[in-house]
Structures are given as structure tokens and as C-alpha cells.
Amino acid sequence: MALLGGAWTPNLIWHLSGGPRRFGELYRDMAGISPKMLTTRLRELEKKRVVIRSVVPSSPPSVEYALTELGKELIPVIDTIVRVGTRLLHEADRVKGARSA
């Protein structure tokens, strides 16, 4: 859980689950995150060997981030958390609606 505990971490892993992404793509897709926080989370995940950073030989050179094999193993965990959270929200809405009726 310490691995997933940081703010934005599950969201970042989820966005990388579709394949390698550039910093700008991640930044655009993750509304509300600051560039500094995105950089911090990417570096933390790189240190934990969840994300790999690759320099793409282009003009100008760019950097892509991708999940490692370890990072890919986290996707089902995050998916399960999202499904359970969604069920809990629907249940809360159902109970709330029953009280109002």
C-alpha cells in the first residue's frame, strides 16, 4: 500500500496502463495535477521500479514513461479498487434515494 499511497499515484499508473506516454500527454490527461507533482510522482515510481523513463531519439529528443512488468502487475489491483469504490458509491446513492422517498 505504501507504493500506491501517494496522491495521484494510482491515477498515474492507470494512465500509463495503455502504453508509453510523454510527460505532456500525462499532464494534459491528469486534470488538476501540477507539473511539479507529476514530476515528483514519476521520479518516485521510477525509484520503486514501477515506471521506466526512456529517451526517444527524435528531434528534439523527448522522454517517454512506461510501466515496468512490476508496474503492470498493479493494474488489476487498481481496477479492483475502482470497481469496489464505484459499487460503494452506487450503494450510498441507493440508500440516500430510499431515505428521500
ABEGO torsion letter per residue (X at the ends): XAAAABBGAAAAAAAAAAEBBBAAAAAAABBGBBAAAAAAAAAAAAAAGABBBBBBBBOBBBBBBBBBAAAAAAAAAAAAAAAAAAAAAAAAAAAAAAAAX
